[in-house]
Amino acid sequence: MTPSDRPRLAVRSPADLIAAVPYLLGFHPADSVVVVALSGPRITFVARADLPRAADDPSPPARHLAEVVARQGVESATVIGYGAPTRVTPAVDAVRVAFAVTGLPVVDALRVTAGRWWSYLCAEPECCPPDGTPYDAQASAVPAAAVFAGQVALPDRAALAAQVAPASGTDTGGATARAELRLAELLGRARPLDRPVGPSDDRLLREAGVDALRVARRRQRDGGSLTDDEVAWLGLLLTYLPVRDHAWQRTDGRDADIALWTDVLRRADPELIAAPASLLAFAAWRAGQGALAAVALERALARHPTYSLALTVDDLLRRGVPPEVLDGWPAVELPGVVRRRRRRRGRTTR
């Protein structure tokens, strides 16, 4: 689910809209149903879902998609299905029915298959021939305008997921072991996990976490990158909720936030990815990059399925909560989420 507050792209035809969708999503969709929602003539929200399998009922995911889009306060929508007609047509029909229930007008419904597009709402052979209309995305002015505006369309969703995949050439195991020894020395223990963190440890952990985050942001601002040891140290400290929440309160939708947490996520030990993956997802959601937020959450929840911040951001995405509700963050509350005020102690994977 992606709010579209990026530079405007001039869309004058179905072919232009098809050419624009990959830049609105961040990747070229396949076997997907995409809803492009508008307020007046302006695209304000884009949502994508996988096509249901042939044996599955397309109605439940269609209803969810329609409810999410309708929640944005938009005025109309275009539905585009990508893939074989046997799978696209039932999915698009189900979405159209779901939108009829919500009362949101569907301007057009299209199928894109093998370099051609068809309209489900137009039967005029002059503009919508039965054999489909061939299109060449590169013949549209939209891709050039999008690239000029700094927008990127990756080949597919797998390429987007690869951007948050573990980096090669990182001394993850050795760096994590050194970070745990450093933590043991900080807390004055024989081993870092001998006993739960107590009140006397809170101040040391928070100060270390604040300092590690400050170092990371300064290094990034100066055009450098963290060492493997610095990534492991920051990742380990983020397992303590006061440190994680300090980082969360200082994470918004800035490019610097996305770059920092992407780097830490890719280079952190798998046992330490829950916090950086969730912080990346939060930053991406705030920036209107719902697809990036989703792949970051997939990494977090695959390894840590009960991690609270990942589940919170996942819920925001699934409900289609627009990121502007947090304008002024962290001075505003997350919608539908009660933030606990009391201090928590202890190392946690929540």
Secondary structure as UniProt FT lines:
FT   STRAND          2..3
FT   HELIX           14..25
FT   STRAND          32..39
FT   TURN            40..41
FT   STRAND          42..50
FT   TURN            54..55
FT   HELIX           59..70
FT   TURN            71..73
FT   STRAND          76..82
FT   HELIX           85..102
FT   STRAND          106..113
FT   TURN            114..115
FT   STRAND          116..119
FT   TURN            125..127
FT   TURN            130..131
FT   STRAND          133..134
FT   HELIX           137..139
FT   HELIX           142..148
FT   TURN            149..150
FT   HELIX           157..162
FT   TURN            163..164
FT   TURN            168..169
FT   HELIX           172..187
FT   TURN            192..193
FT   HELIX           199..221
FT   TURN            222..223
FT   HELIX           228..237
FT   TURN            238..239
FT   HELIX           241..249
FT   HELIX           255..267
FT   HELIX           270..272
FT   HELIX           274..286
FT   TURN            287..288
FT   HELIX           290..303
FT   TURN            305..306
FT   HELIX           308..318
FT   TURN            319..320
FT   HELIX           323..326
FT   TURN            327..330
FT   TURN            335..336
//
